């Protein structure tokens, strides 16, 4: 068989890239960088961000490039059809958070996923056109660039266009994900051929996305209007009309991301800057850190029985509060000050006893005076000046609703499942919610995303976040403690084995070999229930050291750190 010149070039490129990834996998030691660092979930996206830093772009510029590159290279989570949150800290210490979370369409209603008997209709909030929230990612990137960007917008979107049009080399992880979802892609996308292949996908294959490259080109040339108006908007609305979807042109016109005041707190000598509602992550993280602050974790050690028990007891109380008090602050008065009051948090922990586990059935959301309901990706960027960005973005489930916009080539989210379809009934992640997170037109659904930045002595110290649905909060919590209490560097902190508890169900989920046999025996003896499962989270982190920035890229995926 005679190969064309272009085919030979693609195979040579594939060989070079695969060799580079192998070297990356072998070289996860703590290397430091003075001029900037990008940590994200796919090698090509990391390179896109680094290229922007080297051209003189700042952390926000690089983050925009990474966001659009991930929409091409990480289709199960990277997106232009979803939304997310950004935490930003300038080199001078000024902090801001951007909420570009999806919103419920104007035609949404509180009981839209219930049948005539008031029962949830299986799958309707997950894999139908009615599961889709109004996307926020493109507007979020436009707004972040408008406020903080340095390089021209066109330069930031171009790397993603090139990856979509020319194709990129897929990893074994992505090949496995594409193969696993082939039947669902066929079932949910009649008349479309996106990601479909006669033979199984394999590592080294080239994935070209021509329709997506055209959509990205319009975004490059027209900014926000390239997505929310004109041809792409028409294709999105036509997709909605094809199967009783709810998003209208009015929904697209009315969508705007929102700058919100960060929630902040302290843990010992560290300042925490994190995301406010409609993310539950920031409040929950600060509650967790305060709950364990007075205990000698560093003396007890990483994943020891005492450390595990204390963290689990804090987690079950915090997730109980989450179920009642957190939602979209534009629709519901979230009692932030009360939830973060040290006296309230201390009171919540008073029922914790070393004698035995506290059954989740005995834990309810707390009360206080004056009170009037998996698939994601995270990336961290720090630039030469010290500006830092922590962004978590999502489609909700893996590949979102698994439904493509015909002609536009991008996947739709299934974020409507993050609302409480029925109070007290778990969503796809087992999280229980209430009235605060009920469905209302134009409302943003509650999230667990926890993009976070830490300061020490007024200087940037750490940037961290993760995907993982309900496990996001606890994964960020553990990673921070791994660095602050257990002396781990950035790479060790994200690679360490994790565990998770979320109040209901009353189970400690663990990764394989997360606990020693001795710890497992001691914890079980005290009435805790352990369930070993798969990977928890895919954490990305940057730690600022005297030698420079060091990165932690989670080895559970294709995550990559690259700097200069």
Secondary structure, DSSP 4 states (H G I P E B T S, - for coil): -PPPHHHHHHHHHHHHHHHHHHHHHH--S--EESSEEEEESSHHHHHHHHHHHHTT--HHHHHHHHHHHHHHH-TTT--SSSEEEEEEE-TTS-EEEEEE--B--TT--TTTTB-TTS-B-TTTTTSSGGGPPBP-HHHHHHHHHHHH--S-HHHHHHHHHHHHHH-EEPPHHHHHHHHHTHHHHHHH-TT--TT--SSPP-TT-EE--HHHHHHHHHHHHHTTHHHHSHHHHHHHHHHHHTTT----HHHHHH---EEEPPEEEEETTEEEEE--TTBSHHHHHHHHHHHHTTS-HHHH-TT-HHHHHHHHHHHHHHHHHHHHH-S-TTTS---HHHHT-HHHHHHHHTT-BTTB---GGG------TT----EEEEEEEEETT--EEEEEEEEESTTTTS-B-TTT--BPP-GGGGS-SSTT---TTS----GGG---TTPBPPB----EEEEETTEEEEEEE---GGGHHHHHHHHHHHHHTT---HHHHHHS--EE--SSS--EEEETT-S-HHHHHHHHHTT--EEEES-----EEEEEETTEEEEEE-TTTT-EEEE-
